[in-house]
Amino acid sequence: MRRELAPWLTGREVRSVDLLAPAGPKYAGLERLAGRLIEGVGRRGKFLLMPLSGGLELVAHLGMTGVIADHAPDARASTHLRVRVELSGGDPGTLFFSDPRRFGRFLVVDAGHYPTLPTLAALGPEPLGDDFTPAGLAAACARSTMPVKAYLLSQRPVAGVGNIYADEALWRAGVHPRTPAAWLGEDQVAALCAAIREVLAAAVAAQGTTLSDYRTVRGGTGEYARQLQAYGRAGEACPRCGTEMERSIVGQRGTTHCPTCQPAPRKTRRGA
Ligand SMILES: [Zn+2]
């Protein structure tokens, strides 16, 4: 999404903003957006970060079902339209932010100032950057007894891993999603680190995963759904070993794993 937005929005000035949702912290500061120049489109984890003239920053997060589009939603989806931004310059000249399940955010803050966005303030390293290493992930995991899947979803050990990609990476790495993070052995951490990189790189290349609502900015579908091997496949044969995949709840999220490839957690001696 960032790759689609950057060439479109960079250098555009915001003419006006319509907030179609009730005002609140998820849409804070939008009254400061009109008249600002969008200086670029960056990203940290699942947050889009757009620096604005005047030392401000537009922060957007899609939540579970948010969509940023360069065209109006169709009639069925139009009740979920939350923000409309009119831009200077040529077509497409309007940005639409829709959010059916209301977990998304679209707000203006002082640049780099995130007291109302604790997840963003505490994000772990970028998964495709040089700072995400097996040693760093091991050090982070050693500090947490959370189930490793829930810990990944917290965004603290590494940024950007959501429910779909957590299931995929843990399956690839052969790690049971309920394993306490601190119990992971060195080999498991290394495998998980590599798997997270592989899954996210492939998903970005495929423009994400469309299961129902997600669309690219231009309205296309993210094609990584075709490559999913674990997520949503409970009751099907594991693509690697043929065992029936199982569904459970970890960290309040539906989770699929293979009981053979991802055996139940067993405490290992770190560094042994
Ligand atoms: Zn398996």
py3Dmol code that shows the C-alpha trace and the ligand (Angstrom):
import py3Dmol

protein = """\
ATOM      1  CA  MET A   1       0.000   0.000   0.000  1.00  0.00           C
ATOM      2  CA  ARG A   2       2.833   2.377   0.802  1.00  0.00           C
ATOM      3  CA  ARG A   3       4.355   1.654  -2.588  1.00  0.00           C
ATOM      4  CA  GLU A   4       1.084   2.604  -4.282  1.00  0.00           C
ATOM      5  CA  LEU A   5       0.495   5.687  -2.166  1.00  0.00           C
ATOM      6  CA  ALA A   6       3.963   7.255  -2.349  1.00  0.00           C
ATOM      7  CA  PRO A   7       4.002   8.247  -6.034  1.00  0.00           C
ATOM      8  CA  TRP A   8       0.383   9.399  -5.854  1.00  0.00           C
ATOM      9  CA  LEU A   9       0.453  11.474  -2.668  1.00  0.00           C
ATOM     10  CA  THR A  10       4.008  12.809  -2.388  1.00  0.00           C
ATOM     11  CA  GLY A  11       4.056  16.529  -3.142  1.00  0.00           C
ATOM     12  CA  ARG A  12       0.267  16.934  -3.081  1.00  0.00           C
ATOM     13  CA  GLU A  13      -1.406  19.577  -0.954  1.00  0.00           C
ATOM     14  CA  VAL A  14      -4.518  18.756   1.055  1.00  0.00           C
ATOM     15  CA  ARG A  15      -7.376  21.068   0.080  1.00  0.00           C
ATOM     16  CA  SER A  16     -10.046  19.830   2.482  1.00  0.00           C
ATOM     17  CA  VAL A  17     -10.985  16.945   4.756  1.00  0.00           C
ATOM     18  CA  ASP A  18     -14.406  15.469   5.535  1.00  0.00           C
ATOM     19  CA  LEU A  19     -14.707  13.325   8.637  1.00  0.00           C
ATOM     20  CA  LEU A  20     -17.732  11.060   8.204  1.00  0.00           C
ATOM     21  CA  ALA A  21     -17.188   9.137  11.455  1.00  0.00           C
ATOM     22  CA  PRO A  22     -17.811  10.421  14.981  1.00  0.00           C
ATOM     23  CA  ALA A  23     -14.850  12.541  16.086  1.00  0.00           C
ATOM     24  CA  GLY A  24     -12.579  10.834  18.601  1.00  0.00           C
ATOM     25  CA  PRO A  25      -9.020   9.728  19.261  1.00  0.00           C
ATOM     26  CA  LYS A  26      -8.946   7.480  16.171  1.00  0.00           C
ATOM     27  CA  TYR A  27      -9.434  10.584  14.010  1.00  0.00           C
ATOM     28  CA  ALA A  28      -7.683  13.154  16.190  1.00  0.00           C
ATOM     29  CA  GLY A  29      -6.234  16.300  14.682  1.00  0.00           C
ATOM     30  CA  LEU A  30      -7.778  15.986  11.224  1.00  0.00           C
ATOM     31  CA  GLU A  31      -8.785  19.653  11.418  1.00  0.00           C
ATOM     32  CA  ARG A  32      -5.051  20.402  11.077  1.00  0.00           C
ATOM     33  CA  LEU A  33      -4.724  18.538   7.768  1.00  0.00           C
ATOM     34  CA  ALA A  34      -6.179  21.062   5.292  1.00  0.00           C
ATOM     35  CA  GLY A  35      -3.569  23.245   3.621  1.00  0.00           C
ATOM     36  CA  ARG A  36      -0.673  20.909   4.410  1.00  0.00           C
ATOM     37  CA  LEU A  37       1.740  19.487   1.882  1.00  0.00           C
ATOM     38  CA  ILE A  38       2.217  15.707   1.992  1.00  0.00           C
ATOM     39  CA  GLU A  39       5.985  15.394   1.938  1.00  0.00           C
ATOM     40  CA  GLY A  40       6.229  11.611   1.557  1.00  0.00           C
ATOM     41  CA  VAL A  41       4.732   8.261   2.492  1.00  0.00           C
ATOM     42  CA  GLY A  42       6.670   6.113   4.940  1.00  0.00           C
ATOM     43  CA  ARG A  43       5.783   3.084   6.990  1.00  0.00           C
ATOM     44  CA  ARG A  44       6.650   1.413  10.299  1.00  0.00           C
ATOM     45  CA  GLY A  45       5.136  -2.008  10.849  1.00  0.00           C
ATOM     46  CA  LYS A  46       1.498  -1.691   9.864  1.00  0.00           C
ATOM     47  CA  PHE A  47       1.411   2.095  10.331  1.00  0.00           C
ATOM     48  CA  LEU A  48       1.543   4.414   7.328  1.00  0.00           C
ATOM     49  CA  LEU A  49       3.432   7.589   8.278  1.00  0.00           C
ATOM     50  CA  MET A  50       3.071  10.633   6.064  1.00  0.00           C
ATOM     51  CA  PRO A  51       5.153  13.670   7.025  1.00  0.00           C
ATOM     52  CA  LEU A  52       3.305  16.951   6.449  1.00  0.00           C
ATOM     53  CA  SER A  53       4.453  20.528   6.145  1.00  0.00           C
ATOM     54  CA  GLY A  54       4.491  22.440   9.414  1.00  0.00           C
ATOM     55  CA  GLY A  55       6.042  19.626  11.450  1.00  0.00           C
ATOM     56  CA  LEU A  56       2.951  17.447  11.426  1.00  0.00           C
ATOM     57  CA  GLU A  57       2.435  13.824  10.457  1.00  0.00           C
ATOM     58  CA  LEU A  58      -0.566  11.907   9.128  1.00  0.00           C
ATOM     59  CA  VAL A  59      -0.710   8.419  10.672  1.00  0.00           C
ATOM     60  CA  ALA A  60      -2.965   5.736   9.187  1.00  0.00           C
ATOM     61  CA  HIS A  61      -3.556   2.159  10.318  1.00  0.00           C
ATOM     62  CA  LEU A  62      -6.003  -0.110   8.538  1.00  0.00           C
ATOM     63  CA  GLY A  63      -6.978  -2.099  11.625  1.00  0.00           C
ATOM     64  CA  MET A  64      -8.486  -5.390  10.498  1.00  0.00           C
ATOM     65  CA  THR A  65     -10.588  -4.254   7.555  1.00  0.00           C
ATOM     66  CA  GLY A  66      -9.603  -0.710   6.629  1.00  0.00           C
ATOM     67  CA  VAL A  67      -9.065   0.333   3.027  1.00  0.00           C
ATOM     68  CA  ILE A  68      -7.404   3.421   1.562  1.00  0.00           C
ATOM     69  CA  ALA A  69      -8.595   3.966  -2.002  1.00  0.00           C
ATOM     70  CA  ASP A  70      -8.200   6.443  -4.831  1.00  0.00           C
ATOM     71  CA  HIS A  71     -11.844   5.916  -5.847  1.00  0.00           C
ATOM     72  CA  ALA A  72     -15.185   6.093  -4.053  1.00  0.00           C
ATOM     73  CA  PRO A  73     -16.457   2.904  -2.415  1.00  0.00           C
ATOM     74  CA  ASP A  74     -19.382   1.197  -4.123  1.00  0.00           C
ATOM     75  CA  ALA A  75     -22.901   1.694  -2.786  1.00  0.00           C
ATOM     76  CA  ARG A  76     -22.764  -1.318  -0.472  1.00  0.00           C
ATOM     77  CA  ALA A  77     -19.492  -0.183   1.125  1.00  0.00           C
ATOM     78  CA  SER A  78     -20.231   3.536   1.219  1.00  0.00           C
ATOM     79  CA  THR A  79     -21.722   3.361   4.742  1.00  0.00           C
ATOM     80  CA  HIS A  80     -18.236   2.403   5.961  1.00  0.00           C
ATOM     81  CA  LEU A  81     -16.570   5.499   4.513  1.00  0.00           C
ATOM     82  CA  ARG A  82     -14.906   7.369   7.418  1.00  0.00           C
ATOM     83  CA  VAL A  83     -12.658  10.040   5.890  1.00  0.00           C
ATOM     84  CA  ARG A  84     -12.502  11.797   2.529  1.00  0.00           C
ATOM     85  CA  VAL A  85      -9.456  13.914   1.653  1.00  0.00           C
ATOM     86  CA  GLU A  86      -9.484  16.292  -1.316  1.00  0.00           C
ATOM     87  CA  LEU A  87      -6.059  16.880  -2.875  1.00  0.00           C
ATOM     88  CA  SER A  88      -4.632  19.535  -5.134  1.00  0.00           C
ATOM     89  CA  GLY A  89      -3.306  18.535  -8.537  1.00  0.00           C
ATOM     90  CA  GLY A  90      -4.580  16.011 -11.040  1.00  0.00           C
ATOM     91  CA  ASP A  91      -6.631  12.842 -10.879  1.00  0.00           C
ATOM     92  CA  PRO A  92      -7.161  10.871  -8.829  1.00  0.00           C
ATOM     93  CA  GLY A  93      -7.820  13.834  -6.594  1.00  0.00           C
ATOM     94  CA  THR A  94      -9.630  12.270  -3.650  1.00  0.00           C
ATOM     95  CA  LEU A  95      -8.455   9.793  -1.029  1.00  0.00           C
ATOM     96  CA  PHE A  96     -11.107   7.617   0.647  1.00  0.00           C
ATOM     97  CA  PHE A  97     -10.557   5.837   3.981  1.00  0.00           C
ATOM     98  CA  SER A  98     -13.163   3.168   4.719  1.00  0.00           C
ATOM     99  CA  ASP A  99     -13.243   0.977   7.817  1.00  0.00           C
ATOM    100  CA  PRO A 100     -16.146  -1.480   8.233  1.00  0.00           C
ATOM    101  CA  ARG A 101     -15.086  -2.929  11.600  1.00  0.00           C
ATOM    102  CA  ARG A 102     -13.782   0.350  13.041  1.00  0.00           C
ATOM    103  CA  PHE A 103     -10.375  -0.892  14.225  1.00  0.00           C
ATOM    104  CA  GLY A 104      -8.544   1.523  11.926  1.00  0.00           C
ATOM    105  CA  ARG A 105      -7.056   4.935  12.616  1.00  0.00           C
ATOM    106  CA  PHE A 106      -6.482   8.043  10.535  1.00  0.00           C
ATOM    107  CA  LEU A 107      -5.109  10.960  12.506  1.00  0.00           C
ATOM    108  CA  VAL A 108      -2.728  13.896  12.533  1.00  0.00           C
ATOM    109  CA  VAL A 109      -0.031  14.227  15.196  1.00  0.00           C
ATOM    110  CA  ASP A 110       3.032  16.364  15.770  1.00  0.00           C
ATOM    111  CA  ALA A 111       5.716  14.534  13.771  1.00  0.00           C
ATOM    112  CA  GLY A 112       7.176  11.621  15.717  1.00  0.00           C
ATOM    113  CA  HIS A 113       4.975  12.317  18.750  1.00  0.00           C
ATOM    114  CA  TYR A 114       3.006   9.161  19.553  1.00  0.00           C
ATOM    115  CA  PRO A 115       1.679   9.241  23.135  1.00  0.00           C
ATOM    116  CA  THR A 116      -1.781   8.229  21.890  1.00  0.00           C
ATOM    117  CA  LEU A 117      -0.305   5.417  19.788  1.00  0.00           C
ATOM    118  CA  PRO A 118       1.495   3.158  22.286  1.00  0.00           C
ATOM    119  CA  THR A 119       1.861   0.290  19.808  1.00  0.00           C
ATOM    120  CA  LEU A 120       3.631   2.566  17.335  1.00  0.00           C
ATOM    121  CA  ALA A 121       5.822   4.051  20.067  1.00  0.00           C
ATOM    122  CA  ALA A 122       6.990   0.570  21.153  1.00  0.00           C
ATOM    123  CA  LEU A 123       7.318  -1.125  17.745  1.00  0.00           C
ATOM    124  CA  GLY A 124      10.079  -3.657  17.293  1.00  0.00           C
ATOM    125  CA  PRO A 125      12.507  -3.569  14.361  1.00  0.00           C
ATOM    126  CA  GLU A 126      11.377  -3.665  10.746  1.00  0.00           C
ATOM    127  CA  PRO A 127      11.193  -7.328   9.683  1.00  0.00           C
ATOM    128  CA  LEU A 128      12.866  -6.747   6.317  1.00  0.00           C
ATOM    129  CA  GLY A 129      15.526  -4.394   7.701  1.00  0.00           C
ATOM    130  CA  ASP A 130      19.034  -5.116   8.924  1.00  0.00           C
ATOM    131  CA  ASP A 131      18.046  -4.553  12.560  1.00  0.00           C
ATOM    132  CA  PHE A 132      15.907  -7.699  12.668  1.00  0.00           C
ATOM    133  CA  THR A 133      18.367 -10.471  13.521  1.00  0.00           C
ATOM    134  CA  PRO A 134      18.179 -13.895  15.193  1.00  0.00           C
ATOM    135  CA  ALA A 135      20.232 -12.528  18.098  1.00  0.00           C
ATOM    136  CA  GLY A 136      17.909  -9.562  18.541  1.00  0.00           C
ATOM    137  CA  LEU A 137      14.810 -11.737  18.319  1.00  0.00           C
ATOM    138  CA  ALA A 138      16.300 -14.174  20.830  1.00  0.00           C
ATOM    139  CA  ALA A 139      16.997 -11.342  23.268  1.00  0.00           C
ATOM    140  CA  ALA A 140      13.434 -10.048  22.905  1.00  0.00           C
ATOM    141  CA  CYS A 141      11.881 -13.495  23.304  1.00  0.00           C
ATOM    142  CA  ALA A 142      13.951 -14.172  26.430  1.00  0.00           C
ATOM    143  CA  ARG A 143      12.085 -11.324  28.122  1.00  0.00           C
ATOM    144  CA  SER A 144       8.581 -12.698  27.551  1.00  0.00           C
ATOM    145  CA  THR A 145       6.635 -15.685  28.773  1.00  0.00           C
ATOM    146  CA  MET A 146       3.711 -14.864  26.463  1.00  0.00           C
ATOM    147  CA  PRO A 147       2.759 -17.506  23.897  1.00  0.00           C
ATOM    148  CA  VAL A 148       5.078 -16.733  20.991  1.00  0.00           C
ATOM    149  CA  LYS A 149       2.191 -16.025  18.633  1.00  0.00           C
ATOM    150  CA  ALA A 150       0.649 -13.480  21.010  1.00  0.00           C
ATOM    151  CA  TYR A 151       4.064 -11.919  21.523  1.00  0.00           C
ATOM    152  CA  LEU A 152       4.531 -11.526  17.764  1.00  0.00           C
ATOM    153  CA  LEU A 153       1.081  -9.915  17.485  1.00  0.00           C
ATOM    154  CA  SER A 154       2.089  -7.382  20.161  1.00  0.00           C
ATOM    155  CA  GLN A 155       4.463  -5.885  17.542  1.00  0.00           C
ATOM    156  CA  ARG A 156       7.196  -5.572  20.186  1.00  0.00           C
ATOM    157  CA  PRO A 157       9.715  -8.265  19.086  1.00  0.00           C
ATOM    158  CA  VAL A 158       9.291  -7.316  15.422  1.00  0.00           C
ATOM    159  CA  ALA A 159       6.972  -4.894  13.610  1.00  0.00           C
ATOM    160  CA  GLY A 160       4.319  -5.790  11.094  1.00  0.00           C
ATOM    161  CA  VAL A 161       3.385  -9.401  11.859  1.00  0.00           C
ATOM    162  CA  GLY A 162      -0.399  -9.791  12.045  1.00  0.00           C
ATOM    163  CA  ASN A 163      -2.593 -12.824  12.518  1.00  0.00           C
ATOM    164  CA  ILE A 164      -2.242 -14.279   9.025  1.00  0.00           C
ATOM    165  CA  TYR A 165       1.521 -13.865   8.771  1.00  0.00           C
ATOM    166  CA  ALA A 166       2.105 -15.095  12.336  1.00  0.00           C
ATOM    167  CA  ASP A 167       0.388 -18.401  11.526  1.00  0.00           C
ATOM    168  CA  GLU A 168       2.328 -18.720   8.269  1.00  0.00           C
ATOM    169  CA  ALA A 169       5.717 -17.936   9.826  1.00  0.00           C
ATOM    170  CA  LEU A 170       5.228 -20.236  12.826  1.00  0.00           C
ATOM    171  CA  TRP A 171       4.179 -23.088  10.509  1.00  0.00           C
ATOM    172  CA  ARG A 172       7.235 -22.551   8.298  1.00  0.00           C
ATOM    173  CA  ALA A 173       9.512 -22.453  11.321  1.00  0.00           C
ATOM    174  CA  GLY A 174       7.927 -25.523  12.924  1.00  0.00           C
ATOM    175  CA  VAL A 175       7.123 -23.641  16.125  1.00  0.00           C
ATOM    176  CA  HIS A 176       3.932 -24.279  18.107  1.00  0.00           C
ATOM    177  CA  PRO A 177       2.043 -20.968  18.453  1.00  0.00           C
ATOM    178  CA  ARG A 178       1.488 -21.490  22.177  1.00  0.00           C
ATOM    179  CA  THR A 179       5.195 -21.931  23.014  1.00  0.00           C
ATOM    180  CA  PRO A 180       6.189 -19.399  25.696  1.00  0.00           C
ATOM    181  CA  ALA A 181       8.535 -17.017  23.902  1.00  0.00           C
ATOM    182  CA  ALA A 182      11.270 -17.498  26.488  1.00  0.00           C
ATOM    183  CA  TRP A 183      11.244 -21.266  25.899  1.00  0.00           C
ATOM    184  CA  LEU A 184      12.309 -21.023  22.259  1.00  0.00           C
ATOM    185  CA  GLY A 185      15.660 -22.607  21.517  1.00  0.00           C
ATOM    186  CA  GLU A 186      18.304 -20.892  19.411  1.00  0.00           C
ATOM    187  CA  ASP A 187      17.477 -22.980  16.362  1.00  0.00           C
ATOM    188  CA  GLN A 188      13.785 -22.183  16.706  1.00  0.00           C
ATOM    189  CA  VAL A 189      14.443 -18.453  16.994  1.00  0.00           C
ATOM    190  CA  ALA A 190      16.688 -18.530  13.928  1.00  0.00           C
ATOM    191  CA  ALA A 191      14.081 -20.465  11.955  1.00  0.00           C
ATOM    192  CA  LEU A 192      11.339 -18.077  13.057  1.00  0.00           C
ATOM    193  CA  CYS A 193      13.382 -15.027  12.130  1.00  0.00           C
ATOM    194  CA  ALA A 194      14.013 -16.414   8.645  1.00  0.00           C
ATOM    195  CA  ALA A 195      10.383 -17.487   8.233  1.00  0.00           C
ATOM    196  CA  ILE A 196       9.051 -14.038   9.174  1.00  0.00           C
ATOM    197  CA  ARG A 197      11.303 -12.435   6.585  1.00  0.00           C
ATOM    198  CA  GLU A 198      10.320 -14.934   3.875  1.00  0.00           C
ATOM    199  CA  VAL A 199       6.590 -14.695   4.511  1.00  0.00           C
ATOM    200  CA  LEU A 200       6.477 -10.897   4.670  1.00  0.00           C
ATOM    201  CA  ALA A 201       8.727 -10.413   1.639  1.00  0.00           C
ATOM    202  CA  ALA A 202       6.528 -12.757  -0.406  1.00  0.00           C
ATOM    203  CA  ALA A 203       3.327 -11.125   0.883  1.00  0.00           C
ATOM    204  CA  VAL A 204       4.545  -7.619   0.022  1.00  0.00           C
ATOM    205  CA  ALA A 205       5.523  -8.828  -3.453  1.00  0.00           C
ATOM    206  CA  ALA A 206       1.989 -10.223  -3.859  1.00  0.00           C
ATOM    207  CA  GLN A 207       0.452  -6.909  -2.639  1.00  0.00           C
ATOM    208  CA  GLY A 208      -0.889  -8.490   0.549  1.00  0.00           C
ATOM    209  CA  THR A 209      -3.643 -10.961   1.316  1.00  0.00           C
ATOM    210  CA  THR A 210      -7.249 -10.406   0.299  1.00  0.00           C
ATOM    211  CA  LEU A 211      -9.604 -12.738   2.157  1.00  0.00           C
ATOM    212  CA  SER A 212     -12.658 -10.477   2.116  1.00  0.00           C
ATOM    213  CA  ASP A 213     -12.341  -6.709   2.533  1.00  0.00           C
ATOM    214  CA  TYR A 214      -8.732  -5.901   1.805  1.00  0.00           C
ATOM    215  CA  ARG A 215      -8.101  -4.088  -1.468  1.00  0.00           C
ATOM    216  CA  THR A 216      -5.126  -2.291  -2.905  1.00  0.00           C
ATOM    217  CA  VAL A 217      -5.353   1.483  -3.344  1.00  0.00           C
ATOM    218  CA  ARG A 218      -6.526   1.042  -6.926  1.00  0.00           C
ATOM    219  CA  GLY A 219      -9.072  -1.608  -5.985  1.00  0.00           C
ATOM    220  CA  GLY A 220      -7.131  -4.757  -6.825  1.00  0.00           C
ATOM    221  CA  THR A 221      -6.818  -7.823  -4.632  1.00  0.00           C
ATOM    222  CA  GLY A 222      -3.728  -8.913  -2.712  1.00  0.00           C
ATOM    223  CA  GLU A 223      -2.711 -12.247  -4.169  1.00  0.00           C
ATOM    224  CA  TYR A 224      -0.846 -13.766  -1.212  1.00  0.00           C
ATOM    225  CA  ALA A 225      -4.043 -15.653  -0.270  1.00  0.00           C
ATOM    226  CA  ARG A 226      -3.100 -18.196  -2.950  1.00  0.00           C
ATOM    227  CA  GLN A 227       0.154 -18.936  -1.146  1.00  0.00           C
ATOM    228  CA  LEU A 228      -1.251 -19.434   2.360  1.00  0.00           C
ATOM    229  CA  GLN A 229      -0.187 -22.784   3.780  1.00  0.00           C
ATOM    230  CA  ALA A 230      -1.435 -22.651   7.369  1.00  0.00           C
ATOM    231  CA  TYR A 231      -3.755 -19.692   8.011  1.00  0.00           C
ATOM    232  CA  GLY A 232      -7.423 -20.655   7.632  1.00  0.00           C
ATOM    233  CA  ARG A 233      -6.630 -24.286   6.727  1.00  0.00           C
ATOM    234  CA  ALA A 234      -7.762 -26.059   9.902  1.00  0.00           C
ATOM    235  CA  GLY A 235      -9.188 -29.479   9.050  1.00  0.00           C
ATOM    236  CA  GLU A 236      -7.121 -29.685   5.849  1.00  0.00           C
ATOM    237  CA  ALA A 237      -3.991 -31.764   5.364  1.00  0.00           C
ATOM    238  CA  CYS A 238      -0.729 -30.033   6.270  1.00  0.00           C
ATOM    239  CA  PRO A 239       1.010 -29.190   2.964  1.00  0.00           C
ATOM    240  CA  ARG A 240       4.288 -30.480   4.407  1.00  0.00           C
ATOM    241  CA  CYS A 241       3.393 -33.704   6.246  1.00  0.00           C
ATOM    242  CA  GLY A 242      -0.269 -34.472   5.572  1.00  0.00           C
ATOM    243  CA  THR A 243      -1.417 -34.354   9.210  1.00  0.00           C
ATOM    244  CA  GLU A 244      -4.778 -32.679   9.742  1.00  0.00           C
ATOM    245  CA  MET A 245      -4.225 -29.039  10.722  1.00  0.00           C
ATOM    246  CA  GLU A 246      -5.828 -27.891  13.995  1.00  0.00           C
ATOM    247  CA  ARG A 247      -7.592 -24.692  15.009  1.00  0.00           C
ATOM    248  CA  SER A 248      -7.278 -23.113  18.439  1.00  0.00           C
ATOM    249  CA  ILE A 249      -7.406 -19.689  20.051  1.00  0.00           C
ATOM    250  CA  VAL A 250      -4.104 -18.057  21.019  1.00  0.00           C
ATOM    251  CA  GLY A 251      -4.001 -14.492  22.290  1.00  0.00           C
ATOM    252  CA  GLN A 252      -7.734 -14.207  21.519  1.00  0.00           C
ATOM    253  CA  ARG A 253      -7.118 -14.849  17.817  1.00  0.00           C
ATOM    254  CA  GLY A 254      -8.081 -17.835  15.697  1.00  0.00           C
ATOM    255  CA  THR A 255      -4.942 -19.872  15.077  1.00  0.00           C
ATOM    256  CA  THR A 256      -4.099 -22.808  12.814  1.00  0.00           C
ATOM    257  CA  HIS A 257      -1.128 -25.110  13.289  1.00  0.00           C
ATOM    258  CA  CYS A 258       0.077 -28.581  12.337  1.00  0.00           C
ATOM    259  CA  PRO A 259       0.355 -30.841  15.413  1.00  0.00           C
ATOM    260  CA  THR A 260       3.161 -32.827  13.746  1.00  0.00           C
ATOM    261  CA  CYS A 261       5.314 -30.038  12.259  1.00  0.00           C
ATOM    262  CA  GLN A 262       4.681 -27.742  15.241  1.00  0.00           C
ATOM    263  CA  PRO A 263       4.859 -30.033  18.283  1.00  0.00           C
ATOM    264  CA  ALA A 264       3.537 -28.920  21.657  1.00  0.00           C
ATOM    265  CA  PRO A 265       5.930 -26.686  23.599  1.00  0.00           C
ATOM    266  CA  ARG A 266       8.735 -28.304  25.546  1.00  0.00           C
ATOM    267  CA  LYS A 267      11.135 -26.268  27.605  1.00  0.00           C
ATOM    268  CA  THR A 268      14.653 -26.196  26.184  1.00  0.00           C
ATOM    269  CA  ARG A 269      17.802 -24.955  27.807  1.00  0.00           C
ATOM    270  CA  ARG A 270      18.709 -21.675  26.134  1.00  0.00           C
ATOM    271  CA  GLY A 271      22.173 -21.639  24.656  1.00  0.00           C
ATOM    272  CA  ALA A 272      22.668 -25.392  25.077  1.00  0.00           C
TER     273      ALA A 272
END
"""
ligand_1 = """\
1
ZN
Zn 2.749 -30.831 9.153
"""
view = py3Dmol.view(width=600, height=400)
view.addModel(protein, "pdb")
view.setStyle({"model": 0}, {"cartoon": {"style": "trace"}})
view.addModel(ligand_1, "xyz")
view.setStyle({"model": 1}, {"stick": {}})
view.zoomTo()
view.show()
